[in-house]
Amino acid sequence: MPEDLKNNASAMLARPESCFMPILPLPGTIPENQVAIADMADAFGVTHRTLHFYEEKGLLTAERMGPMRVYGLEDIRRMAVINACREIDMPIIAIQEMMADLLAAGSREDAAQIFRDALHGHKRELAAQQSILRRQMQRVSELLESADEGNSPRPQPQTIHLSPIEIKCLGCMAEGYPATRIATLMDMDMTAVLTLESDIIRKFNGHNRFQAVAKAVLMGFVSAD
């Protein structure tokens, strides 16, 4: 781990008992006090391993109550912020940096501004990724058109049959959403989403999601706009 990130992690582990956090809604099933690791995992829809990973990265700190690991209100609120950031695929490094900045927040308003700045930064990154994806799709389309010249006509849309759930997933893929975001939007677990994506890619005879989306655009399953 780079030295600056080690320092950030150390600083977060040694954070004061209370610091300002952005106000985000907490899961309705979680009490606003100490909760066991199992209740924390269930409330936020993550695994015990995920919580241990966040602890290793200095994002959370569990206390011991006998043999049980528990989290206090401060870490419950931190987890609400972490979970929201992970739902939009914000990198762990970016979350660490944001949390380190939040340690220095002098007020709730400062914390909210730090959170907004982090979201705007991630939004710019997503926009750049979307631009790259569109260029890649365009290039795939050009290559497909080139490969089809002189060959048999391309399959018509009616040769591929998609279920309603596959059509919805394909639309999300075309928007450039990662599997984690699709799982949240479609209320499915990650394994089911990855299986669904794999089936869609296979139906379009693609090697990856970019080729599948490009073929779907060419065949009229997805709007090119």
Protein Blocks (a to p, Z undefined) as FASTA:
>chain_A
ZZklmmmmmmmmmpcfbdcdddddddfkbccbdddfklmmmmnopafklmmmmmmnopac
cddehjbccddfklmmmmmmmmmmmmnopafklmmmmmmmmmmpcbfklmmmmmmmmmmm
mmmmmmmmmmmmmmmmmmmmmmmmmmmgopacdddfklpccdfklmmmmmmmmnopafkl
mmmmnopafklmmmmmmmmmmmnopabfklmmmmmmmnopacfZZ
